[in-house]
Amino acid sequence: MPTSFDTSFTTRPEITGSFGVVATTHWIATAVGMGILERGGNALDAGVAIAFVLQVVEPHLNGPGGDVPILIYDVQKGKPQVICGQGPAPAAATIDRFRDMELDLVPGSGLLAACIPGSFDAYMLLLRDYGTMSVEDVLAPAISYARNGYPLVPRICDTIATVENLFREHWLTSAALYLPNGEIPKAGEIFRNVTLADTYARVLSEAKSAGGTRQAQIERARKMWSQGFIAEAVDAFCRKNAVMDSSGTPHHGLLTGQDMAGWSASIEAPISYGYHNYTVFKAGTWTQGLALLQQLALLKGYNLDELDPCGAEFIHLQVECAKLAFADRDVFYGDPKFSDIPVARLLSDSYNVERRKLITHKASMELMPGTIPGFGKAIGMRAGGSREAVSAIGTGEPTVGRISAERGDTVHFDIIDRDGNMISVTPSGGWLQSSPIIPELGFCLGTRAQMFWLDEEHPASLQPGKRPRSTLSPTLAMREGEPYLAWGTPGGDQQDQWATQLLLRHIHAGYNLQQAIDAPAWHTEHFPASFWPRLARPGVLVLESRIAPEVVKDLRGRGHIVEVGENWSEGRLTAASREDGWLRAAANPRGMQAYAAGR
């Protein structure tokens, strides 16, 4: 198979070992995860410790007030499972409530967009049912880094700079933490969040006071979060503060302590699709993960083995399939507890044979969702010139490179231990630019409710107790019936574009994990964004400049509106695999902070 990408050089080695491998979006988290494995913990223990550390060292990308879907393969249970750490909308969050405020979209920042923080309870559930370690074991590294400090990566400082005026003029509690001595901190400076350290230290102290078993201490920690001092502080902050948000008007929050007390994380079955000799697993339709499976269902009709994985035909086919899959996302996906989602139909051969007929040699400029009688609701398209500067008030979910820092981001990690336990996790939300810091806690709330539509007929409509249709999308795959691959990336709407590209390179071009991550990447912005103000850029295709000039010319000739970005600007993928007892892992060089480790 011809290829325009030189695979003889990779930016890092593909890590190989038999004891354990860890790949995360920050080197400190990777080191912490390996430390847990060395101390006898399993991959699930390591995942919990990593998750808490990432809240500390990447606060512009995730935080304790955020949310998380967790995909695991537990050897003892012998099947992939999902832990839902996506909190639902508060009881007071109704469409009529927002209409009374004369809002046609949920704001992308501030307190109105806060759902119940779901990550902490999800991690405790993971630790209780699949881990082996104590609350102290998994919280101690995060408490240490929050109290003693960590070096700021440049993107944290860039993010603070974009919202500096917002902090100074409106979010004074955030200014008190993130503008030490009244100044934007510099990259490389040692930064501390002592209040957050105190918060988690208090949770730990309360957990240990329960005495007894490991499980009893975990349950005590869960109760302290949802019914103790944390829930009380969240309730008081939302009631007492009218906070400036992306609507341009201050609003009080709708989230209450009662909302938090009434919710807990849950375990559910994933959805899956068979592609060649792989079975790919995703969280349910309260995420966008089905869009990756839909792309595979469409791409199954093409002979990709014969195509250059960085060539025009390959890129064109993947992008046109993505346009169709994401058009369906915005019509059909939502919380399956509230709406029937036609997953089987969307993945069926008959449906995709018809959908595939819409793909031609030319780039589509239209939004073309499918039609399934009795399901879904079409949405309008708000066309916009750029997604880079939609707001300086902390909206969205960031990526690497061209997406501006104020729009937030996400983190990701993948782990496999020597027993074959696997975990893929994409935490997000509650980033420092989403809403003001709650001063008693040292963290802020998330803004995931901005993904709801204010339309009662839509499956992703706002409704109390309902999960928003998240962009967060970790992935697992089995190969010939054996657990094989865990991978994912931050990046909002781009996550299931970049994750698809990695899998296709690995399967059809034989790239190893590091080659598949290093290869030039791309994404389309053709469909409405999941984040306020929900803009679409019909036909736009963003390529890394390492794509060959003749490929760029060919794609433009097909009608794509091509924008060429920087050399290393697309995605933050990490991945880990297991085959015949050997473990492999790789991490993205973009952003210069993700690392894989193992032995």
N, C-alpha and C positions, 0 to 999 in steps of 0.2 A: 504494500500500500504506500503510495507517495505521501510525503509530508513536508511541509514548508517550515516546520519547527525542528531545530537541532536538539535532539534529546541526549546528545553525548555529554552535555554539561547541565548540572542542576545547581541551584543556589545553595542547597543544603543536601546532605545525604538522605536517602530513605533509611530511616532507623530500622534496624533488624535486631531481634532478640527473642528470648523464650520466657523471661521472667515477667515482664510487663512493659507496656508502652503507654505514653501519655502525650497528647498533642493539644495545646491550648493557644488562645490568642494573646497570652502574656507569659513571658519566660518565668516570672515569679510563681505563677500558678502552676506551670509545668513542674517546677522544682518541688513545690509543695505536694503535688500529686504523687510524684515519684517517692517522696519521703514517706507518705502514707503507705504505699506499697511495700517499701523496704521495712517498715515497722510491722508488717504482717496484715495490713488491711487489704481488702479486696478492691476491685475497680469501683464498686458502688460507694464504699467509704471514701475513696480518693476523690470521687466526683463531688461529694458533699463538701469536703474540705476545699477543693478547688473553687467551687461555686461561691463560697463565702469570701475567699481571698479575692476573686475577681470583682466582687462588689466594692472592695477597698481600693484595689490598684487600678481599676478601670471605671471610676465613678461617672464618667461621661458616657458610658456605654450600658451600664446596668447598675442596679442598686437594690437594697432590701425592700423597697416599696414596689418592686417590679413583679414580673411574671415569668413563667418558664414551662415549656413542654419538655419532658424527659422520656427518651426512648432507651430501653434496657433489654439486654438478653441475659437472663439469669440461668446459669447452668442447671441449678436444681429444679427449676420449673420447666426448663427446656423449651421456652417459647419467648418471642419478643412481647413486651408489654409497654404501655404508656402510663406515665404518671402525669396527671393534669395539674399543673401549678398555675393555670390561668384563672384568676379570680373573676367573678361575674360583676355585672353592673349593680350598683347599690339599689335598695328598695325605692328610693326617691327619684331614681333616674328614669323618667318617662318621657316619651316623645312630646306629650302635652306640656310638660314642665319646660322643655327647651323651646317649644313654640311660644310659650308665654314670655320667654326671654328674648323673643324675636331672633332666634338662631336657626339657620337651616342646616348647619353642620355642627357637630360637637367640636369645641375648640381643641386645637392641637397642643395646648399647654395650659398650665394652671390647674385648679382643683376640680373644675367641672368634669374633666375627662378621667378622673381617677376611678378605677375599678378596685375591688378588694385585693390588696396585695397578696399574691399567691405563692411566691417563691419559697418563703421560709417554711411554710407548712409542707410544701412538696418535698423539700430537702429532708425534713424530719421524717416524713413518711417513707422516703427512700432509705434513710438510715435505719429506721425501725424494722422494716420488712425485708430489706435486702443486704444491709450492712452488718458489720460485726463490732464496730467501735462505739465509743461513748460520745455524748454531746461535747464533752471537753476536748476529746481528741480532734474532732472536726472543726470546732470553733476556735481553738487556741491559735492557729496560724493567723487567722483574720484579725483576731483581737490584737495580736502582737504587731502586725503591720499597721493597723489603724492607730495604735498607741505610740509605737516607736518610729513609724514613718517608712516611706517608700519613695523612690525617685520618680518624679513626674515625667511621663513621656510627653513629647511635644504636642500631641493632639489634645491632651487634657488642657494644656495652656491655650491652645488655639480655640478650643471650645469655650473656655471661660472668657476669652477676648470677645467672642461674638455676642455674648450676652452680658457683657460688663455693664452697659448702660441700664439694661433691665434690672440687674442686681442692685445697682446704685440708686436707681429711682424708685423701684417698686418692691423687689424681693430682698429686703434688707437682711433677713436671716441667712440667705445664701451669700450675700456680700460678706457677712461676718466670717463665714467659713472659707470661701473660695477667693476672697481678695484680702489675704493676710497683710496687715500693715497698710491697707488701702490700695494695694497694688496687685496687678496680675502676676501670679507666680511664674518663675522661669523654668523652662525645661531642665531637668536634672536636679532641681531643688528637692530636698527631702520634705515631704508633705505629711501631715498628721491629721487624723480626724478623731480626736480624743473622745468626743461625745459618742461617736459610733462605737468606739472601743468600750466605753462605759455601758452602753446599751446592751451589747452582746455579753459583756462580763456579768451584767445583772441577770440576763436570761440564763446564763450558765450557772450562776450562784443559785438561782431559784430551782433550776433543774436538779442540781446536786442535793438541794435540801429535801428533795423527794425521797432520797435514799433508795434502798431496795435495788431492783433490777435496772439494767440498761434501758429496757422498754419503759419502765416507770419514769425514769428521768427524761426520756424523750417526750413522753406524753405531758409531763409537767412543763417542758419548754414550749410545746405547742399551745398549751392553755395560757401560758404567760403571754404569748404573742397575741392570741386572738381574743382573750378575755381579761388580760392584766394591764400593766402600765403602758404597753405599746398601743393597744387598742384605745385606751383612755386618752393618750396624747394625740392620736390621729383624730379621734372624735372631737376633741376640744379645738384643735387647730382648724378643722374644716368648719366648725360652727362659728368660731370667733373671728375668722379672717376672710375678708373679701379680697381676692387676689387677682391682679392683672393677668389676663390670658391673651391668646392670639386673636380673640374677637375684638380686642381693644377696649374692653370694659371689665372692671373687676367683678368677680363672682365668688360667693361662698362655695365650699365643697358640699357634695351630697352624701359622701361616705360617712357612715356612723360606726361606733363601736358595736352596735347590735348587728350590723351587716357582717362585721368581721367575726363576731362570735357564732354566727349562724352558718359559716362556710368552712369546709375543710377540703384538702386535696383528695384526689381519687385515683384509682387504678382502673384502666380500661384497655380493651383490645385495640391494636392498631388497625389501620386499613393497609392493604397490600396490592401489589400487581406483579405478575410474572413477566419478566422481560428476558428473552433468550434463556440461559440457564440460571438466572438470578430471580429471587423474589425480593422486592423492595418494599420496605415498611415505613409508614408515616403515621403521625398522629392524626386524629379525626378532623372533620371538616370545621371545627372551631379554630383550625389553623388553615394555612394555604397549601399544606403538604400534598393534597390531592393533585395540585397543579403539576407537580413533578411526575406523578404517576400518569396523568393525562398526556403529558408530553411523550412519555415512553410509549403509551398506547398508540399515539399517532406515528411516532418515529419507527415503530415496529414494521411499518409498511415500506421502509426504504432499506436499501443495501448500503449501510454506512461503512461496512468493512472496506469498501472500494474507494472511499473518499478521504481526501486530506483533511484531518481534524482541525486544521487552521485555514482551510481553503474556503472559497466563496460558496460553493454548493453546500458544504457541511454547515457553515454558519447560516446560510439562507434557510435551509430546512429546519434547523433547530429554532431559529427565531420565529419563523412562520408558525411552527407548531406551538411555540410559547404564546404567541398572540392568541391562538384559538383556545388554549388551555386557560389562560388568564382571563379571557373574555367570559368563559364559563365560570371561573372563580367568582367573578363579580356579579353573576346572575344567580348561581345556585348554592354557594357555600354559606354555611351558618352553623349555629349550635344545633347539633342533631337532637338535643333534648327538647328543642322548641319547634323544629321544623323537620319534615321528611326531606332528606337529601338523597338524590338519585345516584348514589355512588356506583352501584352495579351498572346502571345504564351508561353513565359517563365513561366507564372503563370497558364497555362491551365492544366486541369486534364490529358489530353491525353499526353502532353509533359512530365509531371512528373511521370506518370505511367511507361513510358519507361525509364526515368532517374533513377527511383527507382530500376530498375532491375540491375543496375550497383553496387548496394550496397550489399555486401556479409558479411559473418562472419569475413572475413579478412580485414585488413587495406589496402586501396588502396595506391600504390606507384606512380601512374601515374596521370598526369593532364588530366582530361577527360571532356572538355567542350562539350556542345551539338552542333548539326548541324542544322541550320535553313537556308535553301537555300536563298541566296540574302542578308544575314545579317552577320555582324561581321567579324572579322579577327583574326585567331589564332596567338599567340605570342610564341616565344621560351622561354625556362626556363633557367635562369642563376642560377645554383645550387651554394650554398654557405654554408660554415661550421657554420657560426654564424652571427646573426644580431646584436650582442651586441657592436661590435667595428668596424663597417664598415668605420667610419671616425671620426676624431677629428675636423672636420670643420663644425659642426653645422647642419648636415643633418637630415632629417626625422621628425617623429612626435612621441613623447615619450609616454610611458605608466607608470605604476607603477612597481617597482621591477626590474626585470632582464634586461629590455631594458635600455641601457645606456643613461645617461642624455643628452649627446650631440645631441641626435636624436630628440629633441623637444617633445612637448606634446600638450595637449588640455585641455580645461575646459568644464564644463557642468552645466546646472541648469534646474530645473523644478519648476513651480509655479502654484498654483490654488488659486483663490480668492473666497470669499463667494458667489459671483454671478455665479460661475461656469466657468469663463474665465480660460483657461489653456494655458500654454506655455512650450515648450521644446526646448532648444537651445544648440548648440555645437559650441562655438567660437574657433578659432584656428588661427595659422599662425602669422607671424610677431613676433615670439618669439625671445628672446634676442640673441640666437645663430644662427639665420637664415641669417642675413646680418648685415653690420655695422650700428650703430646708425647714423641717420641724425641729425647732431648737432644742427640745428636750431629748430628741432621738438621734440627731446627726444625719438624718437622711430625709429624702422627699418622697412623695407619692408618684405613681406612674400616670400615664395618659392614654392607656390602651383603648378607652372608650371612644376615642376619636375615630376608630374603625367601624363603629356602628353607623348605619344609615338611619335618618329620621323619616322613615317610610314604613308604615305598619305592615305593608304587604311584602316587604323584602325579607328573605330568610336571615339576613344579617342586620335586621332592624333593632333599634334600641328597645330593651325590655328589662325590667327589674329581674335580677337573678340569672340573666342570660350572659353567656360568654361571648365577647367580641370575636369576630373572625380575625385571628392574629396572623401576622406574617411569619412568626417564629416557626422554624421548620427543620429540626434535626432528622437524620436518616439512618436507618440500618438496612443491611441487605444480607440475605442468605444466598449461598451459591451451591447448587446441587444438593439442597436440603441441609447444608451445614452453615452455622453462623459465620459470616465472612468479613463484612465491612461496616464501619461506622464513620460517618462524615457529615460535614455541614459548614455553614459560614454565616457570619453576620451579613446584613445588607438589605433589610426590609423586603421590598418587592423583588429585589435581585436574588434573594437567597435560593429560590428554586429554579433560577436560570443558571447560576454558577454551579450549584450542586449537580444539576443535570449534565452540564458540560464535563465535569470531572468524571462522572460515571461513564459517559460516552467515550471519552478518551481512553479510559482504563479498559473498557470492554472491546471497543472496535479498533483502537490503535495500539493496544498492548502497552500503553504508558504505565510505568509504576506510579505510586502515589505522589512522589515528589515531582516527577515529570508532568503528571496531570495537573498539579497545582501551579507549577511554574509556567505552563503553556499560556500564551496570550489568550485573554478572555474578552468577553463582550456582554452587553445586555441591551434589551429594548425598553423604551419608555412609552410604548404604543398605547397602553391601557391606563385607566385611572389609577392614580397612586392610592395606597391604603392610608396615607397620612394627609392631614389637613394641609392645604385646601383641596385635596383630592383631584389634582390636575392630571391630564393626559397629554402626551406629545405624540400624536399619530405619526407612525412611520419612522420615528427616530430610533437609530441604532448607534450605540456608543461602543467604539472599539479601542482597545489599547493600541498605541502607535507601533507596537512590535508586529502587528499584523502587516503582511507584505503589501506594498503600494499597489501591486496589480490586483490583489484581492479587494482592496478598498475601491479601486476603480470599477471592478466587476460588480460589487455590491451596489455602488451608486448607479451603475447601468441597469440594474434590476429595479431601481426605484426607491431603494432605501435612502432615508435622509441620514447620512453617515456623519457622525461627530467623532473625531479622533482625539482620544484623551492621552494622558501621559503614559509612559512605558509600563509602569507598574501601578495601575490604578483601579483594577477590577477584582474585587473579592478579598476575603480573608479566610480562605478554606483551610481546614485541618482534616486529617483522616487517619484511620487506623484499621488494620486488617489482621486476620488470623487464618493460617493455612498450614495443615499438617503440624501443628504445635508451634510454628514459627510466627512471631508477631512482627508487624511492620507499622511504621507511623511516619507522617510527614506534616509539615506546617508551612504556611504561607510566608514568603519574604516581604510581601507588600506591607508597608507600615512599619517594618523593621522591629517587630516586637514578638510575633508569634514564634513558638518553638515546640519541637517534638523531642522527646527523650525516651530512653528505654535501654534495657539490657537483656 
